[in-house]
Structure formats: structure tokens, C-alpha cells
Amino acid sequence: MRKCLLAALTAAVSLPLGAALAEDLPREGRFSITYTGVNTSPAKPVPYGKDREAVVGVSLMTAVNDAGSGLLHNMAGRCQVVTLIDRGAKTQEMRAYCVYTDRTGDQVFEEVSTPAPTGLGQPARWVGKWAGGTGKYAGLAGEFEVTNSGNIGTDGIYQAAGKKTGSYRLEK
């Protein structure tokens, strides 16, 4: 009797959890996502001309959908970021390629860039697009805008927070 009760309780708890993890993403929608990013080991810039430098780094990301569920909710990610700096013009341009992974192992692929040079030390405006995914995110497409706090870290650590807002669709 005790084993049957334990098995029933385990099933009652596991089924909703399994269903929540396997929850399907609606075929299309709008989103607002809060994210953070940190690069604990910023690379030294490499000069590539007079007053010009290039920097490549990796940022560790966290994303939470403001609706409490849906696209990019409670997902961790990594971004490979390329920054081109023009010290003469006091500007920078950035491009990043990211992957976010949910707890079931399904992944979202993202490309973001600054549409124009941004002042050095200023928060950057980014535009992005979904570049597909795996599992429930297969065929993910859409565009979005990104607002960014700029670096709020200290002691040589890059830390930022911001919002991603836009729309998506699943093209499977």
C-alpha cells in the first residue's frame, strides 16, 4: 500500500513537471525578455590600423521572459562578441553570435549587431534576429531590438543588463 501511494505521489508530481518542461511554444508571438551578460575575462584589444582596435570576447548570458514563460524563459547562454573600436572617432561597432539552452537541452540561435557606430562607453542599441534552434525551437525566426545598460561592472569585468523586444515565428 505504501509503495502504491509513493508511486502515485511521484507520478502526480512528475507529470506536471514533465508537461511543463515539454510545453510547446506558440507558433508565433511577441516577447519582452530581460537579460544579463557578463564577461569575466575581457581580452586585450588588437590594433588593426591607426586608432583602430578589434576585441573578441565571450559573454555568459541569462534570459527571463517578462511574461513568466515562453521564448527564452529561464535560459542560460553564451555569446561570441566581436567589437571594432575607432579611437579617433570615439566609436565602436559590435556583432555577436549567441546560443541559449533550456533545461531540456533545446537551443535558440541568435545574431545581434549595432546598426551604426555607438559612442565609446555609451549603452549600445542593438538589432537582432533569431537564426533557428533545436527541438521545440527548430525553425525559429523573427526580429527584435535590444536595449543595453552598457558596462556596469567594475574591476575589469564587463557586466550588462537589458531588454530584448520583438516578435518570433516558428517556420517548421
C-alpha positions in Angstrom: 0.0 0.0 0.0 2.8 2.4 1.0 4.7 1.7 -2.3 1.5 2.3 -4.3 0.9 5.6 -2.5 4.5 6.6 -3.1 4.3 5.7 -6.8 1.0 7.6 -7.2 2.5 10.7 -5.5 5.6 10.5 -7.6 3.6 10.3 -10.8 1.3 13.2 -9.7 4.3 15.4 -9.1 6.3 14.2 -12.2 3.6 14.5 -14.8 3.0 18.3 -14.4 6.8 18.9 -14.3 7.3 16.8 -17.4 4.5 18.6 -19.2 5.9 22.0 -18.2 9.3 21.1 -19.5 7.9 19.8 -22.8 5.4 22.7 -23.1 5.1 23.7 -26.8 6.0 27.3 -27.8 3.1 29.0 -29.6 3.8 29.2 -33.4 4.3 33.0 -33.3 4.2 35.8 -30.8 5.6 38.9 -29.3 8.0 39.0 -26.4 9.8 41.1 -23.9 12.9 39.4 -22.4 15.2 40.7 -19.6 18.7 39.6 -19.9 22.1 39.9 -18.2 25.6 39.3 -19.6 29.0 39.1 -18.1 32.5 38.7 -19.5 34.8 37.9 -16.5 37.9 37.9 -18.7 37.8 40.7 -21.3 40.5 40.3 -23.9 43.1 42.9 -24.7 42.3 44.8 -27.9 44.3 44.0 -31.1 45.3 47.1 -33.1 44.5 46.9 -36.9 45.3 50.4 -38.0 45.7 53.9 -36.8 43.3 54.4 -33.9 41.5 51.1 -34.6 41.3 48.0 -32.5 39.4 44.8 -32.5 38.3 42.8 -29.5 36.8 39.3 -29.3 35.2 38.0 -26.1 32.7 35.6 -24.7 29.8 36.8 -22.6 27.8 34.4 -20.3 24.1 35.2 -20.6 20.9 34.7 -18.6 17.5 35.4 -20.0 14.0 35.6 -18.4 10.8 36.2 -20.4 8.9 39.0 -18.7 5.6 37.1 -19.2 6.9 34.3 -16.8 7.0 31.7 -19.6 7.7 31.3 -23.3 10.6 32.2 -25.5 14.0 32.4 -23.7 12.4 32.0 -20.3 14.9 30.9 -17.7 17.6 30.1 -20.3 21.3 30.4 -20.0 23.5 31.3 -23.0 26.9 32.3 -24.4 27.7 34.9 -26.9 30.8 35.3 -29.0 31.2 39.1 -29.3 33.3 41.0 -31.8 33.9 44.7 -31.1 35.6 47.1 -33.6 36.8 50.3 -31.9 37.7 53.5 -33.7 39.5 55.6 -31.1 39.8 58.6 -33.5 36.1 58.8 -34.0 35.4 57.6 -30.4 33.0 54.9 -31.6 32.5 51.2 -31.5 30.6 48.7 -33.6 29.6 45.2 -32.3 28.3 41.9 -33.6 27.5 38.9 -31.5 26.5 35.3 -32.2 24.7 33.6 -29.3 23.3 30.3 -28.2 20.8 29.9 -25.4 19.9 26.4 -23.9 16.9 25.5 -21.9 16.8 22.8 -19.2 15.7 20.1 -21.7 18.7 20.8 -23.9 16.8 22.6 -26.7 18.7 25.6 -28.1 18.0 29.0 -29.6 20.4 30.7 -32.0 20.7 34.5 -32.1 22.6 37.1 -34.1 22.8 40.7 -32.9 24.7 43.8 -34.0 24.8 47.5 -33.6 23.2 49.1 -36.7 25.5 52.1 -36.6 28.6 53.1 -34.6 28.0 53.8 -31.0 29.9 56.3 -28.8 32.6 54.6 -26.7 31.4 54.0 -23.2 27.8 54.6 -24.2 25.0 52.0 -24.0 24.6 50.4 -27.4 21.4 49.9 -29.3 21.4 46.5 -31.0 19.1 44.8 -33.5 18.8 41.1 -33.7 17.3 38.1 -35.4 16.6 34.5 -34.4 18.7 32.2 -36.5 16.8 28.9 -35.8 17.1 26.4 -33.0 16.8 22.8 -32.0 13.9 20.8 -30.6 10.9 23.0 -29.8 12.8 26.0 -31.2 13.5 24.4 -34.6 12.7 26.9 -37.4 12.7 29.9 -35.0 12.8 33.2 -37.0 12.0 36.8 -36.2 13.5 40.2 -35.4 13.9 42.2 -32.3 15.6 45.3 -30.7 17.9 45.2 -27.8 18.5 47.9 -25.2 21.6 47.6 -23.1 22.8 49.3 -20.0 26.4 49.5 -21.2 29.1 48.2 -18.9 28.1 48.4 -15.2 30.9 46.2 -14.0 33.9 47.1 -12.0 37.5 45.8 -11.6 37.8 45.0 -15.4 34.8 42.7 -15.5 32.2 43.5 -18.2 28.6 43.3 -16.9 25.4 44.5 -18.6 21.7 44.1 -18.4 18.9 45.0 -20.8 15.7 44.1 -22.7 15.0 42.2 -26.0 11.6 43.1 -27.5 10.1 41.9 -30.8 8.4 39.1 -32.4 9.1 35.5 -33.4 7.6 32.7 -35.5 8.3 29.0 -35.9 8.8 28.1 -39.6 8.9 24.3 -39.3 
